[in-house]
Every structure is written in structure tokens, then in C-alpha cells.
Amino acid sequence: MNSGYAVTVMTGQFNNHLRHVLPRAAQLAVNKMTGGKRHSSIRVDTVLFAPPNAGSPAFVASFNNLVNARRIAFENDIVPQVPCTPNMVACPGTLVPTNQPGNVTSWPFSAVTNASMPVQQVPWGAMTSVSLKHTVAFLSASHICSYSCFTSQFVGDKNNYCLLLDDLSLVGSNSYCGGFPTNTPYP
């Protein structure tokens, strides 16, 4: 094997069971293929969008030791907040250890805020409170649409699920978050 390679594993919202297991297994496989070296010249990085907190303290320690991880979560998404104990891999405010070159020793937990959204920042910010009649719509927007909306600004994707409220001036360059009550005030 050549030296100096990085393998980046990115997982989406719909494969929760793989988010932490796959990158850890990949680094263990790389270590085995390179003669059991704990930190070979081939490193596994992962970007976790909206990950739930996972694992026992032993798994968390192993994951942090093996994988160079970056965790990105929308501040009003409930999934990345459950369960959260001080021993979990990346509870808010916790630094995530990294073996990134350039003397970077940790990355902070990255929160996507309503101000980070390319359009309709005020409606995205209103998601801090949940109306029971809009629970399903809230979960859909906060856990699915928020990440598509946030990342769309970097690739110019018009099918971005950014629109929470009716706004005809934005329709041509954006799309609606499916199922969200666009014609009624929220929350």
C-alpha cells in the first residue's frame, strides 16, 4: 500500500446504524492490512451529518482513538441530541479528538444555526419551539430538510428543501421542505 492516503467516509441521515460503525471498522481493516500499526499512514476520516450519539464509553474511546471525525448537526434537530451523556462521542461543547495533520488536535462540535441557512433564516430559527400539531413536520424539517438546505448553498442545488413558508420570490431557486405547513404560521 502507498503511504499518505486518507479515506473519507460520509454517511447521511438514513443510515444511523452505519455512522459510527463503518468508519471505525474501516480504520481497523486498514490497520490490519498495514501490519497492525495503530496509526498507519492511511487514515480514515468521517463527516457525520445529524448523527445520534452512539456507543458505550469503551466504544467511544475506541472510535475517538481510531477515527478522525467531524460531527455536524442543526441546532434544532432532536436526533443528534439523544441520548447525550458526558461519555458520548460528541455532545455539544465537547471537543472531538483528531489525528489531522498540521498540529490540529481537536475539532469542536459544529452546529448549523438558522443564520447558516441560505434563505428564510427567521422561520428556521422559529423551530426552537414545537407545536404538537406540527410535530411530524418539525421533525422532517429539522432532521431532513435542514441538512439539504444548509449544504445546498455550497453546490447551487435548487432542489434544496430550504423553503418552510410560502415565498413566491424564492421558488425558482429553492424548493419546499416536503410536508411542512407552508401556508400557516409556525410554530
C-alpha positions as CSV (number, residue, x, y, z in Angstrom):
1,M,0.0,0.0,0.0
2,N,1.1,3.5,-0.7
3,S,1.6,5.9,2.2
4,G,-0.1,9.2,2.9
5,Y,-3.7,8.4,1.9
6,A,-6.9,9.3,3.6
7,V,-10.2,7.5,3.3
8,T,-13.2,9.7,3.9
9,V,-16.5,8.1,5.0
10,M,-19.6,10.2,4.8
11,T,-23.0,9.0,6.0
12,G,-26.4,10.5,5.6
13,Q,-29.4,10.8,7.8
14,F,-30.9,7.4,6.8
15,N,-28.2,5.0,7.8
16,N,-27.9,5.7,11.5
17,H,-26.6,2.2,12.2
18,L,-23.5,2.8,10.0
19,R,-22.5,6.3,11.1
20,H,-20.0,5.2,13.7
21,V,-19.5,1.6,13.0
22,L,-18.4,1.9,9.3
23,P,-15.6,4.4,9.8
24,R,-14.3,2.5,12.9
25,A,-14.4,-0.8,11.0
26,A,-12.6,0.8,8.0
27,Q,-9.7,2.0,10.2
28,L,-9.4,-1.3,11.9
29,A,-9.2,-3.0,8.5
30,V,-6.6,-0.5,7.3
31,N,-4.6,-1.1,10.5
32,K,-4.8,-4.9,9.9
33,M,-3.7,-4.5,6.3
34,T,-0.7,-2.4,7.3
35,G,0.6,-4.8,9.8
36,G,-1.3,-3.8,12.9
37,K,0.1,-0.3,13.2
38,R,-2.2,1.8,15.3
39,H,-1.7,5.0,13.3
40,S,-0.6,3.9,9.8
41,S,0.0,6.4,7.0
42,I,-3.6,5.6,5.8
43,R,-6.1,7.4,7.9
44,V,-9.9,7.2,8.0
45,D,-11.8,10.5,8.3
46,T,-15.5,10.8,8.6
47,V,-18.1,13.6,8.4
48,L,-21.2,12.8,10.4
49,F,-24.3,14.7,9.4
50,A,-27.0,14.6,12.1
51,P,-25.7,11.6,13.9
52,P,-27.3,10.3,17.0
53,N,-24.9,9.8,19.9
54,A,-23.9,6.2,19.9
55,G,-21.9,3.7,21.9
56,S,-20.7,2.8,25.3
57,P,-17.8,4.6,26.9
58,A,-15.5,1.8,25.6
59,F,-16.8,2.2,22.0
60,V,-16.5,6.0,22.2
61,A,-12.9,5.7,23.4
62,S,-12.1,3.3,20.6
63,F,-13.8,5.4,18.0
64,N,-12.1,8.6,19.1
65,N,-8.7,6.8,19.1
66,L,-9.2,5.3,15.6
67,V,-11.3,7.8,13.5
68,N,-10.7,11.4,12.6
69,A,-14.3,12.6,13.0
70,R,-16.2,15.8,12.2
71,R,-19.8,16.0,13.6
72,I,-22.3,18.5,12.0
73,A,-25.7,19.0,13.5
74,F,-28.6,21.5,13.0
75,E,-29.1,23.2,16.4
76,N,-32.8,22.3,16.5
77,D,-32.5,18.7,15.3
78,I,-33.5,16.4,18.1
79,V,-31.8,13.3,16.8
80,P,-28.2,14.4,17.5
81,Q,-29.2,15.4,21.0
82,V,-30.4,12.0,22.1
83,P,-29.0,10.3,24.2
84,C,-26.4,12.7,25.5
85,T,-24.1,12.0,28.4
86,P,-20.6,13.3,29.1
87,N,-19.3,10.0,27.8
88,M,-20.9,10.2,24.4
89,V,-18.7,10.8,21.3
90,A,-19.7,14.4,20.7
91,C,-22.2,16.0,23.0
92,P,-22.5,19.8,22.4
93,G,-19.5,21.6,23.7
94,T,-17.3,18.5,23.7
95,L,-14.1,18.6,21.6
96,V,-13.7,15.6,19.2
97,P,-10.1,14.3,19.2
98,T,-8.5,14.2,15.8
99,N,-5.2,13.0,14.3
100,Q,-5.4,15.5,11.5
101,P,-2.1,16.7,10.1
102,G,-0.9,20.2,10.8
103,N,-1.0,20.1,14.6
104,V,-4.8,20.1,14.7
105,T,-5.6,18.1,17.8
106,S,-9.4,18.5,18.0
107,W,-12.4,19.9,16.2
108,P,-15.2,21.5,18.0
109,F,-18.8,20.2,17.7
110,S,-20.1,22.1,14.6
111,A,-23.6,23.4,14.9
112,V,-25.6,24.6,11.9
113,T,-27.7,27.5,13.1
114,N,-30.7,29.3,11.5
115,A,-28.3,32.1,10.5
116,S,-26.4,29.5,8.5
117,M,-29.3,28.8,6.2
118,P,-29.2,30.5,2.8
119,V,-32.9,31.6,2.9
120,Q,-35.7,32.1,5.4
121,Q,-33.4,32.3,8.5
122,V,-36.3,33.6,10.7
123,P,-38.6,30.6,10.1
124,W,-35.6,28.2,10.6
125,G,-35.0,29.9,13.9
126,A,-38.6,29.6,15.0
127,M,-38.1,25.8,15.2
128,T,-36.8,26.2,18.8
129,S,-40.4,25.6,19.9
130,V,-42.6,22.7,18.7
131,S,-46.3,22.9,18.3
132,L,-47.8,19.4,18.8
133,K,-50.0,19.8,15.7
134,H,-46.8,20.2,13.7
135,T,-44.6,17.6,15.3
136,V,-44.1,15.4,12.2
137,A,-43.4,18.5,10.0
138,F,-41.0,19.8,12.6
139,L,-39.0,16.5,12.7
140,S,-38.9,16.3,8.9
141,A,-37.7,19.9,8.6
142,S,-35.2,19.8,11.5
143,H,-33.7,16.3,10.7
144,I,-34.0,16.0,6.9
145,C,-34.6,19.4,5.2
146,S,-32.1,21.4,7.4
147,Y,-29.0,19.5,6.1
148,S,-30.1,19.6,2.5
149,C,-30.8,23.3,2.8
150,F,-27.5,24.1,4.5
151,T,-25.3,22.1,2.2
152,S,-27.1,23.3,-1.0
153,Q,-25.5,26.8,-0.8
154,F,-22.1,25.2,-1.5
155,V,-23.2,23.4,-4.7
156,G,-26.0,25.6,-6.0
157,D,-28.7,22.9,-5.8
158,K,-32.2,24.3,-6.4
159,N,-33.8,21.1,-5.1
160,N,-32.7,22.1,-1.6
161,Y,-35.7,21.8,0.7
162,C,-35.0,25.3,2.1
163,L,-38.5,26.8,2.0
164,L,-40.6,26.5,5.1
165,L,-43.0,29.3,4.3
166,D,-44.7,30.4,1.0
167,D,-42.5,32.9,-0.7
168,L,-43.0,33.1,-4.5
169,S,-39.9,35.2,-4.9
170,L,-37.7,32.3,-3.7
171,V,-39.5,29.4,-5.5
172,G,-37.4,29.5,-8.7
173,S,-34.1,29.0,-6.9
174,N,-35.3,26.9,-4.0
175,S,-37.7,24.0,-3.1
176,Y,-40.1,23.4,-0.3
177,C,-39.5,21.2,2.7
178,G,-42.0,18.4,2.0
179,G,-44.9,18.2,4.4
180,F,-44.1,21.4,6.2
181,P,-47.2,23.6,6.7
182,T,-46.1,26.4,4.4
183,N,-49.4,28.3,4.4
184,T,-49.9,28.6,8.2
185,P,-47.8,30.5,10.7
186,Y,-45.3,28.4,12.5
187,P,-45.0,27.4,15.3
